[in-house]
Amino acid sequence: MSGIPDFTETELWVVDATLKERYGHAVEVQQADVELRLDPAVPELMVCPALVWKERGAGFVLSKVGDNRFRCQFFYSVREQYGTGKSEYDDLLECVVALLKLQADHEAKRQQNQ
């Protein structure tokens, strides 16, 4: 196991409240573990706690990679995976809001192209 702490109750609340505000209803968020390469120079993968949810046809993964350090992405399939363009956040709320905004923008573009 890694030394990365699990999400705190406060962090879980921040995510739940932000998702409820965004979608207008409670979203089922599951806790999971993911393996990530934390340092590009080191090939070793680390087990990191993560939060996973699905909404509006997209899957979301929010990983905790250290104390007040987070990574995020959303996806539609194995071939369609997107990040925010920022490799890591030190503010959980900023991370979640950026992820949700980018996905909403992407969703709007997808609907225009249909």
Backbone as XML, in Angstrom:
<?xml version="1.0"?>
<chain id="A" units="angstrom">
  <residue number="1" name="MET">
    <atom name="N" x="0.831" y="-1.191" z="0.000"/>
    <atom name="CA" x="0.000" y="0.000" z="0.000"/>
    <atom name="C" x="0.874" y="1.253" z="0.000"/>
  </residue>
  <residue number="2" name="SER">
    <atom name="N" x="0.286" y="2.333" z="-0.437"/>
    <atom name="CA" x="1.029" y="3.585" z="-0.484"/>
    <atom name="C" x="0.783" y="4.378" z="0.792"/>
  </residue>
  <residue number="3" name="GLY">
    <atom name="N" x="1.556" y="5.410" z="0.964"/>
    <atom name="CA" x="1.383" y="6.278" z="2.113"/>
    <atom name="C" x="0.424" y="7.420" z="1.846"/>
  </residue>
  <residue number="4" name="ILE">
    <atom name="N" x="-0.308" y="7.378" z="0.764"/>
    <atom name="CA" x="-1.237" y="8.454" z="0.407"/>
    <atom name="C" x="-2.527" y="8.262" z="1.207"/>
  </residue>
  <residue number="5" name="PRO">
    <atom name="N" x="-2.925" y="9.273" z="1.952"/>
    <atom name="CA" x="-4.127" y="9.130" z="2.782"/>
    <atom name="C" x="-5.394" y="9.072" z="1.939"/>
  </residue>
  <residue number="6" name="ASP">
    <atom name="N" x="-6.407" y="8.374" z="2.465"/>
    <atom name="CA" x="-7.709" y="8.337" z="1.812"/>
    <atom name="C" x="-8.331" y="9.731" z="1.817"/>
  </residue>
  <residue number="7" name="PHE">
    <atom name="N" x="-9.375" y="9.901" z="1.043"/>
    <atom name="CA" x="-10.118" y="11.151" z="1.055"/>
    <atom name="C" x="-10.723" y="11.354" z="2.447"/>
  </residue>
  <residue number="8" name="THR">
    <atom name="N" x="-10.643" y="12.566" z="2.937"/>
    <atom name="CA" x="-11.234" y="12.884" z="4.232"/>
    <atom name="C" x="-12.736" y="13.103" z="4.070"/>
  </residue>
  <residue number="9" name="GLU">
    <atom name="N" x="-13.444" y="13.140" z="5.179"/>
    <atom name="CA" x="-14.883" y="13.426" z="5.142"/>
    <atom name="C" x="-15.143" y="14.805" z="4.527"/>
  </residue>
  <residue number="10" name="THR">
    <atom name="N" x="-14.300" y="15.750" z="4.840"/>
    <atom name="CA" x="-14.453" y="17.099" z="4.277"/>
    <atom name="C" x="-14.256" y="17.075" z="2.762"/>
  </residue>
  <residue number="11" name="GLU">
    <atom name="N" x="-13.248" y="16.356" z="2.298"/>
    <atom name="CA" x="-13.009" y="16.259" z="0.853"/>
    <atom name="C" x="-14.173" y="15.567" z="0.156"/>
  </residue>
  <residue number="12" name="LEU">
    <atom name="N" x="-14.709" y="14.519" z="0.754"/>
    <atom name="CA" x="-15.865" y="13.833" z="0.173"/>
    <atom name="C" x="-17.066" y="14.778" z="0.099"/>
  </residue>
  <residue number="13" name="TRP">
    <atom name="N" x="-17.248" y="15.581" z="1.137"/>
    <atom name="CA" x="-18.345" y="16.544" z="1.153"/>
    <atom name="C" x="-18.178" y="17.569" z="0.033"/>
  </residue>
  <residue number="14" name="VAL">
    <atom name="N" x="-16.962" y="18.072" z="-0.162"/>
    <atom name="CA" x="-16.698" y="19.063" z="-1.216"/>
    <atom name="C" x="-17.103" y="18.491" z="-2.575"/>
  </residue>
  <residue number="15" name="VAL">
    <atom name="N" x="-16.711" y="17.261" z="-2.845"/>
    <atom name="CA" x="-17.041" y="16.630" z="-4.126"/>
    <atom name="C" x="-18.548" y="16.440" z="-4.248"/>
  </residue>
  <residue number="16" name="ASP">
    <atom name="N" x="-19.176" y="15.856" z="-3.228"/>
    <atom name="CA" x="-20.622" y="15.618" z="-3.279"/>
    <atom name="C" x="-21.401" y="16.914" z="-3.465"/>
  </residue>
  <residue number="17" name="ALA">
    <atom name="N" x="-21.057" y="17.944" z="-2.708"/>
    <atom name="CA" x="-21.772" y="19.225" z="-2.795"/>
    <atom name="C" x="-21.588" y="19.875" z="-4.165"/>
  </residue>
  <residue number="18" name="THR">
    <atom name="N" x="-20.386" y="19.790" z="-4.713"/>
    <atom name="CA" x="-20.112" y="20.389" z="-6.023"/>
    <atom name="C" x="-20.875" y="19.660" z="-7.120"/>
  </residue>
  <residue number="19" name="LEU">
    <atom name="N" x="-20.918" y="18.337" z="-7.044"/>
    <atom name="CA" x="-21.667" y="17.564" z="-8.040"/>
    <atom name="C" x="-23.166" y="17.842" z="-7.942"/>
  </residue>
  <residue number="20" name="LYS">
    <atom name="N" x="-23.666" y="17.946" z="-6.720"/>
    <atom name="CA" x="-25.097" y="18.235" z="-6.546"/>
    <atom name="C" x="-25.447" y="19.609" z="-7.100"/>
  </residue>
  <residue number="21" name="GLU">
    <atom name="N" x="-24.560" y="20.566" z="-6.876"/>
    <atom name="CA" x="-24.798" y="21.910" z="-7.417"/>
    <atom name="C" x="-24.766" y="21.894" z="-8.946"/>
  </residue>
  <residue number="22" name="ARG">
    <atom name="N" x="-23.843" y="21.155" z="-9.511"/>
    <atom name="CA" x="-23.690" y="21.100" z="-10.973"/>
    <atom name="C" x="-24.872" y="20.411" z="-11.648"/>
  </residue>
  <residue number="23" name="TYR">
    <atom name="N" x="-25.297" y="19.266" z="-11.093"/>
    <atom name="CA" x="-26.308" y="18.455" z="-11.769"/>
    <atom name="C" x="-27.713" y="18.609" z="-11.201"/>
  </residue>
  <residue number="24" name="GLY">
    <atom name="N" x="-27.856" y="19.241" z="-10.040"/>
    <atom name="CA" x="-29.178" y="19.438" z="-9.460"/>
    <atom name="C" x="-29.712" y="18.232" z="-8.715"/>
  </residue>
  <residue number="25" name="HIS">
    <atom name="N" x="-28.888" y="17.223" z="-8.521"/>
    <atom name="CA" x="-29.280" y="16.038" z="-7.761"/>
    <atom name="C" x="-28.023" y="15.358" z="-7.222"/>
  </residue>
  <residue number="26" name="ALA">
    <atom name="N" x="-28.217" y="14.497" z="-6.248"/>
    <atom name="CA" x="-27.081" y="13.753" z="-5.688"/>
    <atom name="C" x="-26.553" y="12.781" z="-6.742"/>
  </residue>
  <residue number="27" name="VAL">
    <atom name="N" x="-25.248" y="12.657" z="-6.806"/>
    <atom name="CA" x="-24.587" y="11.753" z="-7.752"/>
    <atom name="C" x="-23.886" y="10.671" z="-6.941"/>
  </residue>
  <residue number="28" name="GLU">
    <atom name="N" x="-24.054" y="9.427" z="-7.358"/>
    <atom name="CA" x="-23.389" y="8.321" z="-6.657"/>
    <atom name="C" x="-21.892" y="8.350" z="-6.962"/>
  </residue>
  <residue number="29" name="VAL">
    <atom name="N" x="-21.104" y="8.544" z="-5.924"/>
    <atom name="CA" x="-19.657" y="8.581" z="-6.054"/>
    <atom name="C" x="-19.097" y="7.360" z="-5.338"/>
  </residue>
  <residue number="30" name="GLN">
    <atom name="N" x="-18.268" y="6.607" z="-6.037"/>
    <atom name="CA" x="-17.671" y="5.412" z="-5.448"/>
    <atom name="C" x="-16.198" y="5.655" z="-5.166"/>
  </residue>
  <residue number="31" name="GLN">
    <atom name="N" x="-15.739" y="5.108" z="-4.057"/>
    <atom name="CA" x="-14.318" y="5.173" z="-3.730"/>
    <atom name="C" x="-13.627" y="3.970" z="-4.349"/>
  </residue>
  <residue number="32" name="ALA">
    <atom name="N" x="-12.426" y="4.197" z="-4.854"/>
    <atom name="CA" x="-11.669" y="3.148" z="-5.523"/>
    <atom name="C" x="-10.178" y="3.403" z="-5.311"/>
  </residue>
  <residue number="33" name="ASP">
    <atom name="N" x="-9.374" y="2.510" z="-5.809"/>
    <atom name="CA" x="-7.927" y="2.699" z="-5.846"/>
    <atom name="C" x="-7.496" y="2.642" z="-7.304"/>
  </residue>
  <residue number="34" name="VAL">
    <atom name="N" x="-6.544" y="3.487" z="-7.663"/>
    <atom name="CA" x="-5.976" y="3.480" z="-9.007"/>
    <atom name="C" x="-4.461" y="3.429" z="-8.894"/>
  </residue>
  <residue number="35" name="GLU">
    <atom name="N" x="-3.833" y="2.920" z="-9.920"/>
    <atom name="CA" x="-2.374" y="2.914" z="-9.968"/>
    <atom name="C" x="-1.925" y="4.019" z="-10.912"/>
  </residue>
  <residue number="36" name="LEU">
    <atom name="N" x="-1.079" y="4.896" z="-10.402"/>
    <atom name="CA" x="-0.602" y="6.028" z="-11.191"/>
    <atom name="C" x="0.907" y="6.146" z="-11.086"/>
  </residue>
  <residue number="37" name="ARG">
    <atom name="N" x="1.487" y="6.666" z="-12.128"/>
    <atom name="CA" x="2.906" y="7.023" z="-12.087"/>
    <atom name="C" x="2.970" y="8.456" z="-11.585"/>
  </residue>
  <residue number="38" name="LEU">
    <atom name="N" x="3.467" y="8.630" z="-10.374"/>
    <atom name="CA" x="3.487" y="9.953" z="-9.766"/>
    <atom name="C" x="4.654" y="10.800" z="-10.239"/>
  </residue>
  <residue number="39" name="ASP">
    <atom name="N" x="5.742" y="10.149" z="-10.628"/>
    <atom name="CA" x="6.933" y="10.852" z="-11.098"/>
    <atom name="C" x="7.278" y="10.289" z="-12.472"/>
  </residue>
  <residue number="40" name="PRO">
    <atom name="N" x="7.263" y="11.116" z="-13.522"/>
    <atom name="CA" x="7.553" y="10.610" z="-14.873"/>
    <atom name="C" x="8.921" y="9.943" z="-14.990"/>
  </residue>
  <residue number="41" name="ALA">
    <atom name="N" x="9.855" y="10.291" z="-14.118"/>
    <atom name="CA" x="11.202" y="9.727" z="-14.179"/>
    <atom name="C" x="11.296" y="8.361" z="-13.501"/>
  </residue>
  <residue number="42" name="VAL">
    <atom name="N" x="10.260" y="7.990" z="-12.759"/>
    <atom name="CA" x="10.264" y="6.721" z="-12.032"/>
    <atom name="C" x="9.174" y="5.822" z="-12.605"/>
  </residue>
  <residue number="43" name="PRO">
    <atom name="N" x="9.532" y="4.635" z="-13.094"/>
    <atom name="CA" x="8.528" y="3.779" z="-13.726"/>
    <atom name="C" x="7.553" y="3.115" z="-12.748"/>
  </residue>
  <residue number="44" name="GLU">
    <atom name="N" x="7.817" y="3.203" z="-11.472"/>
    <atom name="CA" x="6.984" y="2.548" z="-10.467"/>
    <atom name="C" x="5.597" y="3.185" z="-10.392"/>
  </residue>
  <residue number="45" name="LEU">
    <atom name="N" x="4.582" y="2.328" z="-10.310"/>
    <atom name="CA" x="3.214" y="2.800" z="-10.129"/>
    <atom name="C" x="2.884" y="2.825" z="-8.644"/>
  </residue>
  <residue number="46" name="MET">
    <atom name="N" x="2.124" y="3.820" z="-8.230"/>
    <atom name="CA" x="1.700" y="3.951" z="-6.834"/>
    <atom name="C" x="0.188" y="3.760" z="-6.763"/>
  </residue>
  <residue number="47" name="VAL">
    <atom name="N" x="-0.262" y="3.102" z="-5.721"/>
    <atom name="CA" x="-1.692" y="2.965" z="-5.479"/>
    <atom name="C" x="-2.176" y="4.254" z="-4.839"/>
  </residue>
  <residue number="48" name="CYS">
    <atom name="N" x="-3.194" y="4.856" z="-5.454"/>
    <atom name="CA" x="-3.738" y="6.127" z="-4.975"/>
    <atom name="C" x="-5.245" y="5.999" z="-4.786"/>
  </residue>
  <residue number="49" name="PRO">
    <atom name="N" x="-5.790" y="6.615" z="-3.738"/>
    <atom name="CA" x="-7.249" y="6.622" z="-3.586"/>
    <atom name="C" x="-7.880" y="7.470" z="-4.682"/>
  </residue>
  <residue number="50" name="ALA">
    <atom name="N" x="-9.072" y="7.070" z="-5.095"/>
    <atom name="CA" x="-9.760" y="7.786" z="-6.172"/>
    <atom name="C" x="-11.255" y="7.811" z="-5.902"/>
  </residue>
  <residue number="51" name="LEU">
    <atom name="N" x="-11.899" y="8.769" z="-6.501"/>
    <atom name="CA" x="-13.355" y="8.855" z="-6.520"/>
    <atom name="C" x="-13.793" y="8.714" z="-7.963"/>
  </residue>
  <residue number="52" name="VAL">
    <atom name="N" x="-14.829" y="7.920" z="-8.182"/>
    <atom name="CA" x="-15.293" y="7.599" z="-9.534"/>
    <atom name="C" x="-16.803" y="7.819" z="-9.589"/>
  </residue>
  <residue number="53" name="TRP">
    <atom name="N" x="-17.271" y="8.454" z="-10.673"/>
    <atom name="CA" x="-18.702" y="8.600" z="-10.871"/>
    <atom name="C" x="-18.995" y="8.690" z="-12.352"/>
  </residue>
  <residue number="54" name="LYS">
    <atom name="N" x="-20.271" y="8.479" z="-12.697"/>
    <atom name="CA" x="-20.736" y="8.602" z="-14.079"/>
    <atom name="C" x="-21.909" y="9.559" z="-14.095"/>
  </residue>
  <residue number="55" name="GLU">
    <atom name="N" x="-21.918" y="10.396" z="-15.105"/>
    <atom name="CA" x="-23.020" y="11.340" z="-15.265"/>
    <atom name="C" x="-23.047" y="11.799" z="-16.720"/>
  </residue>
  <residue number="56" name="ARG">
    <atom name="N" x="-24.236" y="11.845" z="-17.294"/>
    <atom name="CA" x="-24.442" y="12.348" z="-18.656"/>
    <atom name="C" x="-23.572" y="11.647" z="-19.699"/>
  </residue>
  <residue number="57" name="GLY">
    <atom name="N" x="-23.425" y="10.338" z="-19.550"/>
    <atom name="CA" x="-22.680" y="9.559" z="-20.531"/>
    <atom name="C" x="-21.174" y="9.603" z="-20.387"/>
  </residue>
  <residue number="58" name="ALA">
    <atom name="N" x="-20.681" y="10.308" z="-19.373"/>
    <atom name="CA" x="-19.234" y="10.401" z="-19.159"/>
    <atom name="C" x="-18.866" y="9.751" z="-17.830"/>
  </residue>
  <residue number="59" name="GLY">
    <atom name="N" x="-17.669" y="9.187" z="-17.783"/>
    <atom name="CA" x="-17.111" y="8.683" z="-16.540"/>
    <atom name="C" x="-16.077" y="9.671" z="-16.033"/>
  </residue>
  <residue number="60" name="PHE">
    <atom name="N" x="-15.937" y="9.770" z="-14.734"/>
    <atom name="CA" x="-15.017" y="10.716" z="-14.114"/>
    <atom name="C" x="-14.144" y="9.980" z="-13.105"/>
  </residue>
  <residue number="61" name="VAL">
    <atom name="N" x="-12.872" y="10.358" z="-13.049"/>
    <atom name="CA" x="-11.949" y="9.823" z="-12.052"/>
    <atom name="C" x="-11.204" y="10.995" z="-11.428"/>
  </residue>
  <residue number="62" name="LEU">
    <atom name="N" x="-11.274" y="11.073" z="-10.118"/>
    <atom name="CA" x="-10.566" y="12.094" z="-9.352"/>
    <atom name="C" x="-9.633" y="11.351" z="-8.399"/>
  </residue>
  <residue number="63" name="SER">
    <atom name="N" x="-8.343" y="11.505" z="-8.581"/>
    <atom name="CA" x="-7.348" y="10.773" z="-7.795"/>
    <atom name="C" x="-6.649" y="11.690" z="-6.813"/>
  </residue>
  <residue number="64" name="LYS">
    <atom name="N" x="-6.403" y="11.150" z="-5.645"/>
    <atom name="CA" x="-5.631" y="11.871" z="-4.635"/>
    <atom name="C" x="-4.213" y="11.327" z="-4.692"/>
  </residue>
  <residue number="65" name="VAL">
    <atom name="N" x="-3.256" y="12.197" z="-4.991"/>
    <atom name="CA" x="-1.874" y="11.747" z="-5.194"/>
    <atom name="C" x="-0.945" y="12.213" z="-4.074"/>
  </residue>
  <residue number="66" name="GLY">
    <atom name="N" x="-1.515" y="12.813" z="-3.038"/>
    <atom name="CA" x="-0.754" y="13.275" z="-1.879"/>
    <atom name="C" x="-1.628" y="14.185" z="-1.048"/>
  </residue>
  <residue number="67" name="ASP">
    <atom name="N" x="-1.072" y="14.725" z="0.034"/>
    <atom name="CA" x="-1.822" y="15.683" z="0.840"/>
    <atom name="C" x="-2.108" y="16.923" z="0.006"/>
  </residue>
  <residue number="68" name="ASN">
    <atom name="N" x="-3.394" y="17.225" z="-0.182"/>
    <atom name="CA" x="-3.816" y="18.379" z="-0.981"/>
    <atom name="C" x="-3.224" y="18.367" z="-2.389"/>
  </residue>
  <residue number="69" name="ARG">
    <atom name="N" x="-3.169" y="17.185" z="-2.982"/>
    <atom name="CA" x="-2.697" y="17.044" z="-4.367"/>
    <atom name="C" x="-3.655" y="16.104" z="-5.091"/>
  </residue>
  <residue number="70" name="PHE">
    <atom name="N" x="-4.200" y="16.583" z="-6.215"/>
    <atom name="CA" x="-5.244" y="15.847" z="-6.912"/>
    <atom name="C" x="-5.011" y="15.866" z="-8.422"/>
  </residue>
  <residue number="71" name="ARG">
    <atom name="N" x="-5.451" y="14.793" z="-9.075"/>
    <atom name="CA" x="-5.465" y="14.696" z="-10.535"/>
    <atom name="C" x="-6.864" y="14.274" z="-10.953"/>
  </residue>
  <residue number="72" name="CYS">
    <atom name="N" x="-7.255" y="14.661" z="-12.168"/>
    <atom name="CA" x="-8.601" y="14.316" z="-12.606"/>
    <atom name="C" x="-8.656" y="14.110" z="-14.113"/>
  </residue>
  <residue number="73" name="GLN">
    <atom name="N" x="-9.680" y="13.375" z="-14.525"/>
    <atom name="CA" x="-9.948" y="13.186" z="-15.950"/>
    <atom name="C" x="-11.383" y="12.727" z="-16.119"/>
  </residue>
  <residue number="74" name="PHE">
    <atom name="N" x="-11.888" y="12.881" z="-17.333"/>
    <atom name="CA" x="-13.183" y="12.302" z="-17.678"/>
    <atom name="C" x="-13.013" y="11.553" z="-18.984"/>
  </residue>
  <residue number="75" name="PHE">
    <atom name="N" x="-13.965" y="10.653" z="-19.245"/>
    <atom name="CA" x="-13.838" y="9.813" z="-20.429"/>
    <atom name="C" x="-15.214" y="9.357" z="-20.898"/>
  </residue>
  <residue number="76" name="TYR">
    <atom name="N" x="-15.259" y="9.012" z="-22.173"/>
    <atom name="CA" x="-16.449" y="8.421" z="-22.759"/>
    <atom name="C" x="-16.178" y="6.978" z="-23.159"/>
  </residue>
  <residue number="77" name="SER">
    <atom name="N" x="-14.935" y="6.687" z="-23.495"/>
    <atom name="CA" x="-14.502" y="5.336" z="-23.870"/>
    <atom name="C" x="-12.989" y="5.269" z="-23.690"/>
  </residue>
  <residue number="78" name="VAL">
    <atom name="N" x="-12.419" y="4.128" z="-23.972"/>
    <atom name="CA" x="-10.965" y="3.975" z="-23.869"/>
    <atom name="C" x="-10.259" y="4.948" z="-24.805"/>
  </residue>
  <residue number="79" name="ARG">
    <atom name="N" x="-10.860" y="5.214" z="-25.951"/>
    <atom name="CA" x="-10.249" y="6.118" z="-26.942"/>
    <atom name="C" x="-10.537" y="7.589" z="-26.685"/>
  </residue>
  <residue number="80" name="GLU">
    <atom name="N" x="-11.553" y="7.865" z="-25.906"/>
    <atom name="CA" x="-11.930" y="9.253" z="-25.626"/>
    <atom name="C" x="-11.728" y="9.559" z="-24.148"/>
  </residue>
  <residue number="81" name="GLN">
    <atom name="N" x="-10.498" y="9.960" z="-23.801"/>
    <atom name="CA" x="-10.146" y="10.325" z="-22.431"/>
    <atom name="C" x="-9.589" y="11.741" z="-22.435"/>
  </residue>
  <residue number="82" name="TYR">
    <atom name="N" x="-10.014" y="12.533" z="-21.446"/>
    <atom name="CA" x="-9.639" y="13.932" z="-21.424"/>
    <atom name="C" x="-9.221" y="14.375" z="-20.027"/>
  </residue>
  <residue number="83" name="GLY">
    <atom name="N" x="-8.199" y="15.191" z="-19.979"/>
    <atom name="CA" x="-7.790" y="15.851" z="-18.746"/>
    <atom name="C" x="-8.069" y="17.334" z="-18.879"/>
  </residue>
  <residue number="84" name="THR">
    <atom name="N" x="-7.748" y="18.065" z="-17.853"/>
    <atom name="CA" x="-8.016" y="19.500" z="-17.853"/>
    <atom name="C" x="-6.871" y="20.306" z="-18.460"/>
  </residue>
  <residue number="85" name="GLY">
    <atom name="N" x="-5.750" y="19.648" z="-18.723"/>
    <atom name="CA" x="-4.575" y="20.361" z="-19.217"/>
    <atom name="C" x="-3.640" y="20.760" z="-18.092"/>
  </residue>
  <residue number="86" name="LYS">
    <atom name="N" x="-4.094" y="20.585" z="-16.873"/>
    <atom name="CA" x="-3.262" y="20.860" z="-15.703"/>
    <atom name="C" x="-2.966" y="19.516" z="-15.051"/>
  </residue>
  <residue number="87" name="SER">
    <atom name="N" x="-1.687" y="19.218" z="-14.865"/>
    <atom name="CA" x="-1.326" y="17.880" z="-14.404"/>
    <atom name="C" x="-1.732" y="17.601" z="-12.961"/>
  </residue>
  <residue number="88" name="GLU">
    <atom name="N" x="-1.771" y="18.635" z="-12.126"/>
    <atom name="CA" x="-2.068" y="18.395" z="-10.721"/>
    <atom name="C" x="-2.638" y="19.663" z="-10.077"/>
  </residue>
  <residue number="89" name="TYR">
    <atom name="N" x="-3.535" y="19.480" z="-9.140"/>
    <atom name="CA" x="-4.163" y="20.589" z="-8.410"/>
    <atom name="C" x="-3.815" y="20.482" z="-6.930"/>
  </residue>
  <residue number="90" name="ASP">
    <atom name="N" x="-3.674" y="21.642" z="-6.276"/>
    <atom name="CA" x="-3.469" y="21.649" z="-4.831"/>
    <atom name="C" x="-4.729" y="22.132" z="-4.107"/>
  </residue>
  <residue number="91" name="ASP">
    <atom name="N" x="-5.805" y="22.327" z="-4.866"/>
    <atom name="CA" x="-7.086" y="22.747" z="-4.313"/>
    <atom name="C" x="-8.170" y="21.835" z="-4.890"/>
  </residue>
  <residue number="92" name="LEU">
    <atom name="N" x="-8.814" y="21.057" z="-4.030"/>
    <atom name="CA" x="-9.796" y="20.081" z="-4.489"/>
    <atom name="C" x="-10.963" y="20.739" z="-5.214"/>
  </residue>
  <residue number="93" name="LEU">
    <atom name="N" x="-11.505" y="21.814" z="-4.659"/>
    <atom name="CA" x="-12.644" y="22.472" z="-5.301"/>
    <atom name="C" x="-12.271" y="22.968" z="-6.695"/>
  </residue>
  <residue number="94" name="GLU">
    <atom name="N" x="-11.117" y="23.580" z="-6.832"/>
    <atom name="CA" x="-10.656" y="24.043" z="-8.142"/>
    <atom name="C" x="-10.553" y="22.871" z="-9.125"/>
  </residue>
  <residue number="95" name="CYS">
    <atom name="N" x="-10.060" y="21.739" z="-8.644"/>
    <atom name="CA" x="-9.918" y="20.548" z="-9.480"/>
    <atom name="C" x="-11.277" y="20.064" z="-9.979"/>
  </residue>
  <residue number="96" name="VAL">
    <atom name="N" x="-12.235" y="19.924" z="-9.076"/>
    <atom name="CA" x="-13.559" y="19.419" z="-9.447"/>
    <atom name="C" x="-14.271" y="20.392" z="-10.378"/>
  </residue>
  <residue number="97" name="VAL">
    <atom name="N" x="-14.224" y="21.676" z="-10.071"/>
    <atom name="CA" x="-14.895" y="22.677" z="-10.906"/>
    <atom name="C" x="-14.281" y="22.709" z="-12.307"/>
  </residue>
  <residue number="98" name="ALA">
    <atom name="N" x="-12.964" y="22.670" z="-12.401"/>
    <atom name="CA" x="-12.302" y="22.667" z="-13.716"/>
    <atom name="C" x="-12.699" y="21.429" z="-14.519"/>
  </residue>
  <residue number="99" name="LEU">
    <atom name="N" x="-12.738" y="20.286" z="-13.862"/>
    <atom name="CA" x="-13.119" y="19.035" z="-14.530"/>
    <atom name="C" x="-14.551" y="19.110" z="-15.042"/>
  </residue>
  <residue number="100" name="LEU">
    <atom name="N" x="-15.471" y="19.554" z="-14.206"/>
    <atom name="CA" x="-16.879" y="19.632" z="-14.608"/>
    <atom name="C" x="-17.105" y="20.661" z="-15.711"/>
  </residue>
  <residue number="101" name="LYS">
    <atom name="N" x="-16.416" y="21.783" z="-15.643"/>
    <atom name="CA" x="-16.548" y="22.811" z="-16.683"/>
    <atom name="C" x="-16.025" y="22.296" z="-18.015"/>
  </residue>
  <residue number="102" name="LEU">
    <atom name="N" x="-14.867" y="21.664" z="-18.003"/>
    <atom name="CA" x="-14.298" y="21.139" z="-19.242"/>
    <atom name="C" x="-15.205" y="20.077" z="-19.849"/>
  </residue>
  <residue number="103" name="GLN">
    <atom name="N" x="-15.752" y="19.210" z="-19.015"/>
    <atom name="CA" x="-16.643" y="18.167" z="-19.535"/>
    <atom name="C" x="-17.914" y="18.793" z="-20.104"/>
  </residue>
  <residue number="104" name="ALA">
    <atom name="N" x="-18.464" y="19.804" z="-19.440"/>
    <atom name="CA" x="-19.672" y="20.470" z="-19.946"/>
    <atom name="C" x="-19.394" y="21.138" z="-21.291"/>
  </residue>
  <residue number="105" name="ASP">
    <atom name="N" x="-18.251" y="21.781" z="-21.414"/>
    <atom name="CA" x="-17.865" y="22.398" z="-22.690"/>
    <atom name="C" x="-17.714" y="21.338" z="-23.770"/>
  </residue>
  <residue number="106" name="HIS">
    <atom name="N" x="-17.099" y="20.230" z="-23.417"/>
    <atom name="CA" x="-16.895" y="19.147" z="-24.373"/>
    <atom name="C" x="-18.230" y="18.533" z="-24.780"/>
  </residue>
  <residue number="107" name="GLU">
    <atom name="N" x="-19.128" y="18.364" z="-23.816"/>
    <atom name="CA" x="-20.458" y="17.829" z="-24.098"/>
    <atom name="C" x="-21.207" y="18.732" z="-25.072"/>
  </residue>
  <residue number="108" name="ALA">
    <atom name="N" x="-21.124" y="20.036" z="-24.879"/>
    <atom name="CA" x="-21.790" y="20.988" z="-25.767"/>
    <atom name="C" x="-21.235" y="20.890" z="-27.188"/>
  </residue>
  <residue number="109" name="LYS">
    <atom name="N" x="-19.922" y="20.758" z="-27.322"/>
    <atom name="CA" x="-19.309" y="20.620" z="-28.650"/>
    <atom name="C" x="-19.737" y="19.323" z="-29.317"/>
  </residue>
  <residue number="110" name="ARG">
    <atom name="N" x="-19.821" y="18.248" z="-28.540"/>
    <atom name="CA" x="-20.243" y="16.954" z="-29.091"/>
    <atom name="C" x="-21.661" y="17.046" z="-29.620"/>
  </residue>
  <residue number="111" name="GLN">
    <atom name="N" x="-22.530" y="17.746" z="-28.889"/>
    <atom name="CA" x="-23.928" y="17.875" z="-29.320"/>
    <atom name="C" x="-24.044" y="18.729" z="-30.572"/>
  </residue>
  <residue number="112" name="GLN">
    <atom name="N" x="-23.183" y="19.749" z="-30.719"/>
    <atom name="CA" x="-23.200" y="20.580" z="-31.936"/>
    <atom name="C" x="-22.780" y="19.768" z="-33.150"/>
  </residue>
  <residue number="113" name="ASN">
    <atom name="N" x="-21.884" y="18.817" z="-32.945"/>
    <atom name="CA" x="-21.355" y="18.026" z="-34.067"/>
    <atom name="C" x="-22.249" y="16.865" z="-34.462"/>
  </residue>
  <residue number="114" name="GLN">
    <atom name="N" x="-23.349" y="16.661" z="-33.750"/>
    <atom name="CA" x="-24.236" y="15.526" z="-34.088"/>
    <atom name="C" x="-25.263" y="15.930" z="-35.094"/>
  </residue>
</chain>
